[in-house]
């Protein structure tokens, strides 16, 4: 992985990183932008296990 690149979406930061030349969005940031107050719960309900990388 590399250093996160930060994008701004409606005054919210959304981080991405490249993994094997593919952009991965930080789920917590995306869930926040979508208005979820409990981002951890939103990610566990809406992201498939195979798509999760976890914090490293």
PDB file of N, CA, C and O in Angstrom:
ATOM      1  N   UNK A   1       0.837  -1.183   0.000  1.00  0.00           N
ATOM      2  CA  UNK A   1       0.000   0.000   0.000  1.00  0.00           C
ATOM      3  C   UNK A   1       0.875   1.237   0.000  1.00  0.00           C
ATOM      4  O   UNK A   1       2.076   1.180   0.263  1.00  0.00           O
ATOM      5  N   UNK A   2       0.242   2.348  -0.300  1.00  0.00           N
ATOM      6  CA  UNK A   2       0.980   3.599  -0.342  1.00  0.00           C
ATOM      7  C   UNK A   2       0.335   4.622   0.583  1.00  0.00           C
ATOM      8  O   UNK A   2      -0.608   4.313   1.312  1.00  0.00           O
ATOM      9  N   UNK A   3       0.847   5.817   0.543  1.00  0.00           N
ATOM     10  CA  UNK A   3       0.306   6.910   1.336  1.00  0.00           C
ATOM     11  C   UNK A   3      -1.100   7.248   0.847  1.00  0.00           C
ATOM     12  O   UNK A   3      -1.325   7.351  -0.359  1.00  0.00           O
ATOM     13  N   UNK A   4      -2.042   7.422   1.766  1.00  0.00           N
ATOM     14  CA  UNK A   4      -3.404   7.752   1.338  1.00  0.00           C
ATOM     15  C   UNK A   4      -3.461   9.068   0.574  1.00  0.00           C
ATOM     16  O   UNK A   4      -2.767  10.029   0.908  1.00  0.00           O
ATOM     17  N   UNK A   5      -4.293   9.093  -0.447  1.00  0.00           N
ATOM     18  CA  UNK A   5      -4.579  10.326  -1.169  1.00  0.00           C
ATOM     19  C   UNK A   5      -5.939  10.791  -0.675  1.00  0.00           C
ATOM     20  O   UNK A   5      -6.864   9.990  -0.539  1.00  0.00           O
ATOM     21  N   UNK A   6      -6.057  12.070  -0.409  1.00  0.00           N
ATOM     22  CA  UNK A   6      -7.285  12.606   0.170  1.00  0.00           C
ATOM     23  C   UNK A   6      -8.056  13.395  -0.879  1.00  0.00           C
ATOM     24  O   UNK A   6      -7.511  14.267  -1.556  1.00  0.00           O
ATOM     25  N   UNK A   7      -9.347  13.062  -0.997  1.00  0.00           N
ATOM     26  CA  UNK A   7     -10.271  13.793  -1.851  1.00  0.00           C
ATOM     27  C   UNK A   7     -11.282  14.481  -0.948  1.00  0.00           C
ATOM     28  O   UNK A   7     -11.579  13.998   0.144  1.00  0.00           O
ATOM     29  N   UNK A   8     -11.800  15.590  -1.398  1.00  0.00           N
ATOM     30  CA  UNK A   8     -12.853  16.275  -0.656  1.00  0.00           C
ATOM     31  C   UNK A   8     -14.173  16.087  -1.383  1.00  0.00           C
ATOM     32  O   UNK A   8     -14.275  16.324  -2.586  1.00  0.00           O
ATOM     33  N   UNK A   9     -15.177  15.659  -0.640  1.00  0.00           N
ATOM     34  CA  UNK A   9     -16.518  15.474  -1.181  1.00  0.00           C
ATOM     35  C   UNK A   9     -17.478  16.201  -0.261  1.00  0.00           C
ATOM     36  O   UNK A   9     -17.682  15.794   0.883  1.00  0.00           O
ATOM     37  N   UNK A  10     -18.060  17.266  -0.755  1.00  0.00           N
ATOM     38  CA  UNK A  10     -18.990  18.074   0.035  1.00  0.00           C
ATOM     39  C   UNK A  10     -18.426  18.390   1.422  1.00  0.00           C
ATOM     40  O   UNK A  10     -19.084  18.150   2.434  1.00  0.00           O
ATOM     41  N   UNK A  11     -17.235  18.916   1.461  1.00  0.00           N
ATOM     42  CA  UNK A  11     -16.521  19.332   2.670  1.00  0.00           C
ATOM     43  C   UNK A  11     -16.154  18.167   3.590  1.00  0.00           C
ATOM     44  O   UNK A  11     -15.895  18.379   4.775  1.00  0.00           O
ATOM     45  N   UNK A  12     -16.127  16.951   3.066  1.00  0.00           N
ATOM     46  CA  UNK A  12     -15.705  15.772   3.827  1.00  0.00           C
ATOM     47  C   UNK A  12     -14.500  15.156   3.143  1.00  0.00           C
ATOM     48  O   UNK A  12     -14.443  15.076   1.916  1.00  0.00           O
ATOM     49  N   UNK A  13     -13.541  14.722   3.942  1.00  0.00           N
ATOM     50  CA  UNK A  13     -12.364  14.060   3.379  1.00  0.00           C
ATOM     51  C   UNK A  13     -12.654  12.586   3.146  1.00  0.00           C
ATOM     52  O   UNK A  13     -13.217  11.910   4.007  1.00  0.00           O
ATOM     53  N   UNK A  14     -12.266  12.093   1.977  1.00  0.00           N
ATOM     54  CA  UNK A  14     -12.377  10.672   1.647  1.00  0.00           C
ATOM     55  C   UNK A  14     -10.988  10.213   1.224  1.00  0.00           C
ATOM     56  O   UNK A  14     -10.438  10.691   0.232  1.00  0.00           O
ATOM     57  N   UNK A  15     -10.428   9.281   1.990  1.00  0.00           N
ATOM     58  CA  UNK A  15      -9.084   8.785   1.701  1.00  0.00           C
ATOM     59  C   UNK A  15      -9.147   7.581   0.769  1.00  0.00           C
ATOM     60  O   UNK A  15     -10.066   6.765   0.835  1.00  0.00           O
ATOM     61  N   UNK A  16      -8.142   7.493  -0.101  1.00  0.00           N
ATOM     62  CA  UNK A  16      -7.973   6.325  -0.960  1.00  0.00           C
ATOM     63  C   UNK A  16      -6.517   5.890  -0.892  1.00  0.00           C
ATOM     64  O   UNK A  16      -5.624   6.691  -0.616  1.00  0.00           O
ATOM     65  N   UNK A  17      -6.298   4.612  -1.148  1.00  0.00           N
ATOM     66  CA  UNK A  17      -4.946   4.079  -1.279  1.00  0.00           C
ATOM     67  C   UNK A  17      -4.929   3.171  -2.498  1.00  0.00           C
ATOM     68  O   UNK A  17      -5.959   2.617  -2.882  1.00  0.00           O
ATOM     69  N   UNK A  18      -3.767   3.021  -3.099  1.00  0.00           N
ATOM     70  CA  UNK A  18      -3.626   2.094  -4.218  1.00  0.00           C
ATOM     71  C   UNK A  18      -3.138   0.752  -3.693  1.00  0.00           C
ATOM     72  O   UNK A  18      -2.155   0.682  -2.955  1.00  0.00           O
ATOM     73  N   UNK A  19      -3.833  -0.306  -4.078  1.00  0.00           N
ATOM     74  CA  UNK A  19      -3.449  -1.671  -3.743  1.00  0.00           C
ATOM     75  C   UNK A  19      -3.400  -2.431  -5.058  1.00  0.00           C
ATOM     76  O   UNK A  19      -4.421  -2.606  -5.723  1.00  0.00           O
ATOM     77  N   UNK A  20      -2.206  -2.881  -5.428  1.00  0.00           N
ATOM     78  CA  UNK A  20      -2.017  -3.549  -6.728  1.00  0.00           C
ATOM     79  C   UNK A  20      -2.565  -2.705  -7.874  1.00  0.00           C
ATOM     80  O   UNK A  20      -3.228  -3.217  -8.777  1.00  0.00           O
ATOM     81  N   UNK A  21      -2.282  -1.417  -7.826  1.00  0.00           N
ATOM     82  CA  UNK A  21      -2.709  -0.451  -8.843  1.00  0.00           C
ATOM     83  C   UNK A  21      -4.218  -0.255  -8.923  1.00  0.00           C
ATOM     84  O   UNK A  21      -4.715   0.268  -9.921  1.00  0.00           O
ATOM     85  N   UNK A  22      -4.950  -0.657  -7.905  1.00  0.00           N
ATOM     86  CA  UNK A  22      -6.395  -0.466  -7.828  1.00  0.00           C
ATOM     87  C   UNK A  22      -6.693   0.498  -6.677  1.00  0.00           C
ATOM     88  O   UNK A  22      -6.149   0.333  -5.585  1.00  0.00           O
ATOM     89  N   UNK A  23      -7.549   1.504  -6.904  1.00  0.00           N
ATOM     90  CA  UNK A  23      -7.882   2.412  -5.809  1.00  0.00           C
ATOM     91  C   UNK A  23      -8.848   1.753  -4.824  1.00  0.00           C
ATOM     92  O   UNK A  23      -9.840   1.143  -5.222  1.00  0.00           O
ATOM     93  N   UNK A  24      -8.546   1.885  -3.557  1.00  0.00           N
ATOM     94  CA  UNK A  24      -9.425   1.407  -2.493  1.00  0.00           C
ATOM     95  C   UNK A  24      -9.830   2.613  -1.665  1.00  0.00           C
ATOM     96  O   UNK A  24      -8.980   3.409  -1.265  1.00  0.00           O
ATOM     97  N   UNK A  25     -11.118   2.751  -1.406  1.00  0.00           N
ATOM     98  CA  UNK A  25     -11.625   3.842  -0.593  1.00  0.00           C
ATOM     99  C   UNK A  25     -11.668   3.400   0.860  1.00  0.00           C
ATOM    100  O   UNK A  25     -11.970   2.244   1.155  1.00  0.00           O
ATOM    101  N   UNK A  26     -11.366   4.320   1.766  1.00  0.00           N
ATOM    102  CA  UNK A  26     -11.440   4.021   3.195  1.00  0.00           C
ATOM    103  C   UNK A  26     -12.922   4.012   3.575  1.00  0.00           C
ATOM    104  O   UNK A  26     -13.610   5.029   3.489  1.00  0.00           O
ATOM    105  N   UNK A  27     -13.390   2.838   3.997  1.00  0.00           N
ATOM    106  CA  UNK A  27     -14.813   2.628   4.255  1.00  0.00           C
ATOM    107  C   UNK A  27     -15.398   3.577   5.279  1.00  0.00           C
ATOM    108  O   UNK A  27     -16.524   4.049   5.118  1.00  0.00           O
ATOM    109  N   UNK A  28     -14.648   3.864   6.330  1.00  0.00           N
ATOM    110  CA  UNK A  28     -15.133   4.778   7.368  1.00  0.00           C
ATOM    111  C   UNK A  28     -15.451   6.144   6.772  1.00  0.00           C
ATOM    112  O   UNK A  28     -16.466   6.753   7.111  1.00  0.00           O
ATOM    113  N   UNK A  29     -14.590   6.621   5.892  1.00  0.00           N
ATOM    114  CA  UNK A  29     -14.805   7.925   5.261  1.00  0.00           C
ATOM    115  C   UNK A  29     -16.048   7.905   4.377  1.00  0.00           C
ATOM    116  O   UNK A  29     -16.848   8.840   4.400  1.00  0.00           O
ATOM    117  N   UNK A  30     -16.205   6.841   3.603  1.00  0.00           N
ATOM    118  CA  UNK A  30     -17.355   6.731   2.696  1.00  0.00           C
ATOM    119  C   UNK A  30     -18.652   6.636   3.498  1.00  0.00           C
ATOM    120  O   UNK A  30     -19.641   7.287   3.161  1.00  0.00           O
ATOM    121  N   UNK A  31     -18.648   5.827   4.558  1.00  0.00           N
ATOM    122  CA  UNK A  31     -19.849   5.694   5.387  1.00  0.00           C
ATOM    123  C   UNK A  31     -20.227   7.036   6.021  1.00  0.00           C
ATOM    124  O   UNK A  31     -21.410   7.361   6.129  1.00  0.00           O
ATOM    125  N   UNK A  32     -19.241   7.801   6.431  1.00  0.00           N
ATOM    126  CA  UNK A  32     -19.512   9.126   7.007  1.00  0.00           C
ATOM    127  C   UNK A  32     -20.138  10.053   5.976  1.00  0.00           C
ATOM    128  O   UNK A  32     -21.103  10.757   6.275  1.00  0.00           O
ATOM    129  N   UNK A  33     -19.593  10.057   4.767  1.00  0.00           N
ATOM    130  CA  UNK A  33     -20.126  10.899   3.690  1.00  0.00           C
ATOM    131  C   UNK A  33     -21.573  10.520   3.378  1.00  0.00           C
ATOM    132  O   UNK A  33     -22.395  11.379   3.061  1.00  0.00           O
ATOM    133  N   UNK A  34     -21.872   9.226   3.471  1.00  0.00           N
ATOM    134  CA  UNK A  34     -23.231   8.757   3.187  1.00  0.00           C
ATOM    135  C   UNK A  34     -24.198   9.005   4.341  1.00  0.00           C
ATOM    136  O   UNK A  34     -25.391   8.725   4.225  1.00  0.00           O
ATOM    137  N   UNK A  35     -23.688   9.527   5.452  1.00  0.00           N
ATOM    138  CA  UNK A  35     -24.553   9.924   6.549  1.00  0.00           C
ATOM    139  C   UNK A  35     -24.744   8.903   7.651  1.00  0.00           C
ATOM    140  O   UNK A  35     -25.597   9.097   8.517  1.00  0.00           O
ATOM    141  N   UNK A  36     -23.985   7.829   7.650  1.00  0.00           N
ATOM    142  CA  UNK A  36     -24.093   6.837   8.722  1.00  0.00           C
ATOM    143  C   UNK A  36     -23.436   7.384   9.982  1.00  0.00           C
ATOM    144  O   UNK A  36     -22.288   7.827   9.945  1.00  0.00           O
ATOM    145  N   UNK A  37     -24.156   7.355  11.089  1.00  0.00           N
ATOM    146  CA  UNK A  37     -23.568   7.825  12.346  1.00  0.00           C
ATOM    147  C   UNK A  37     -22.710   6.740  12.986  1.00  0.00           C
ATOM    148  O   UNK A  37     -21.722   7.042  13.656  1.00  0.00           O
ATOM    149  N   UNK A  38     -23.083   5.479  12.784  1.00  0.00           N
ATOM    150  CA  UNK A  38     -22.301   4.356  13.298  1.00  0.00           C
ATOM    151  C   UNK A  38     -21.604   3.705  12.104  1.00  0.00           C
ATOM    152  O   UNK A  38     -22.123   2.761  11.508  1.00  0.00           O
ATOM    153  N   UNK A  39     -20.432   4.218  11.765  1.00  0.00           N
ATOM    154  CA  UNK A  39     -19.745   3.756  10.551  1.00  0.00           C
ATOM    155  C   UNK A  39     -19.311   2.304  10.655  1.00  0.00           C
ATOM    156  O   UNK A  39     -19.348   1.578   9.661  1.00  0.00           O
ATOM    157  N   UNK A  40     -18.903   1.871  11.835  1.00  0.00           N
ATOM    158  CA  UNK A  40     -18.471   0.478  12.009  1.00  0.00           C
ATOM    159  C   UNK A  40     -19.626  -0.480  11.716  1.00  0.00           C
ATOM    160  O   UNK A  40     -19.438  -1.487  11.034  1.00  0.00           O
ATOM    161  N   UNK A  41     -20.802  -0.176  12.222  1.00  0.00           N
ATOM    162  CA  UNK A  41     -21.982  -1.004  11.973  1.00  0.00           C
ATOM    163  C   UNK A  41     -22.355  -0.976  10.490  1.00  0.00           C
ATOM    164  O   UNK A  41     -22.691  -2.011   9.916  1.00  0.00           O
ATOM    165  N   UNK A  42     -22.298   0.193   9.877  1.00  0.00           N
ATOM    166  CA  UNK A  42     -22.633   0.308   8.453  1.00  0.00           C
ATOM    167  C   UNK A  42     -21.706  -0.546   7.604  1.00  0.00           C
ATOM    168  O   UNK A  42     -22.154  -1.214   6.671  1.00  0.00           O
ATOM    169  N   UNK A  43     -20.422  -0.530   7.919  1.00  0.00           N
ATOM    170  CA  UNK A  43     -19.467  -1.327   7.145  1.00  0.00           C
ATOM    171  C   UNK A  43     -19.697  -2.816   7.352  1.00  0.00           C
ATOM    172  O   UNK A  43     -19.598  -3.593   6.402  1.00  0.00           O
ATOM    173  N   UNK A  44     -20.001  -3.224   8.574  1.00  0.00           N
ATOM    174  CA  UNK A  44     -20.218  -4.656   8.814  1.00  0.00           C
ATOM    175  C   UNK A  44     -21.491  -5.141   8.130  1.00  0.00           C
ATOM    176  O   UNK A  44     -21.569  -6.307   7.744  1.00  0.00           O
ATOM    177  N   UNK A  45     -22.481  -4.281   7.972  1.00  0.00           N
ATOM    178  CA  UNK A  45     -23.739  -4.667   7.328  1.00  0.00           C
ATOM    179  C   UNK A  45     -23.684  -4.611   5.799  1.00  0.00           C
ATOM    180  O   UNK A  45     -24.360  -5.392   5.129  1.00  0.00           O
ATOM    181  N   UNK A  46     -22.889  -3.698   5.245  1.00  0.00           N
ATOM    182  CA  UNK A  46     -22.984  -3.419   3.815  1.00  0.00           C
ATOM    183  C   UNK A  46     -21.754  -3.774   2.985  1.00  0.00           C
ATOM    184  O   UNK A  46     -21.788  -3.654   1.761  1.00  0.00           O
ATOM    185  N   UNK A  47     -20.672  -4.208   3.624  1.00  0.00           N
ATOM    186  CA  UNK A  47     -19.458  -4.554   2.878  1.00  0.00           C
ATOM    187  C   UNK A  47     -19.209  -6.052   3.028  1.00  0.00           C
ATOM    188  O   UNK A  47     -19.123  -6.569   4.142  1.00  0.00           O
ATOM    189  N   UNK A  48     -19.093  -6.741   1.894  1.00  0.00           N
ATOM    190  CA  UNK A  48     -18.827  -8.179   1.912  1.00  0.00           C
ATOM    191  C   UNK A  48     -17.464  -8.464   2.528  1.00  0.00           C
ATOM    192  O   UNK A  48     -16.530  -7.675   2.386  1.00  0.00           O
ATOM    193  N   UNK A  49     -17.362  -9.591   3.208  1.00  0.00           N
ATOM    194  CA  UNK A  49     -16.122  -9.981   3.876  1.00  0.00           C
ATOM    195  C   UNK A  49     -14.936  -9.990   2.916  1.00  0.00           C
ATOM    196  O   UNK A  49     -13.837  -9.574   3.284  1.00  0.00           O
ATOM    197  N   UNK A  50     -15.152 -10.457   1.697  1.00  0.00           N
ATOM    198  CA  UNK A  50     -14.060 -10.535   0.720  1.00  0.00           C
ATOM    199  C   UNK A  50     -13.554  -9.160   0.288  1.00  0.00           C
ATOM    200  O   UNK A  50     -12.454  -9.042  -0.252  1.00  0.00           O
ATOM    201  N   UNK A  51     -14.356  -8.121   0.525  1.00  0.00           N
ATOM    202  CA  UNK A  51     -13.963  -6.764   0.142  1.00  0.00           C
ATOM    203  C   UNK A  51     -13.332  -5.977   1.287  1.00  0.00           C
ATOM    204  O   UNK A  51     -12.878  -4.849   1.091  1.00  0.00           O
ATOM    205  N   UNK A  52     -13.301  -6.561   2.469  1.00  0.00           N
ATOM    206  CA  UNK A  52     -12.734  -5.868   3.625  1.00  0.00           C
ATOM    207  C   UNK A  52     -11.246  -6.150   3.718  1.00  0.00           C
ATOM    208  O   UNK A  52     -10.797  -7.276   3.507  1.00  0.00           O
ATOM    209  N   UNK A  53     -10.490  -5.111   4.038  1.00  0.00           N
ATOM    210  CA  UNK A  53      -9.052  -5.267   4.227  1.00  0.00           C
ATOM    211  C   UNK A  53      -8.669  -5.084   5.681  1.00  0.00           C
ATOM    212  O   UNK A  53      -7.640  -5.606   6.110  1.00  0.00           O
ATOM    213  N   UNK A  54      -9.448  -4.374   6.438  1.00  0.00           N
ATOM    214  CA  UNK A  54      -9.125  -4.114   7.835  1.00  0.00           C
ATOM    215  C   UNK A  54      -8.068  -3.041   7.971  1.00  0.00           C
ATOM    216  O   UNK A  54      -7.421  -2.658   6.996  1.00  0.00           O
ATOM    217  N   UNK A  55      -7.899  -2.563   9.187  1.00  0.00           N
ATOM    218  CA  UNK A  55      -6.870  -1.548   9.418  1.00  0.00           C
ATOM    219  C   UNK A  55      -5.527  -2.232   9.583  1.00  0.00           C
ATOM    220  O   UNK A  55      -5.418  -3.321  10.147  1.00  0.00           O
ATOM    221  N   UNK A  56      -4.521  -1.565   9.079  1.00  0.00           N
ATOM    222  CA  UNK A  56      -3.171  -2.143   9.136  1.00  0.00           C
ATOM    223  C   UNK A  56      -2.188  -1.126   9.611  1.00  0.00           C
ATOM    224  O   UNK A  56      -0.999  -1.424   9.724  1.00  0.00           O
TER     225      UNK A  56
END
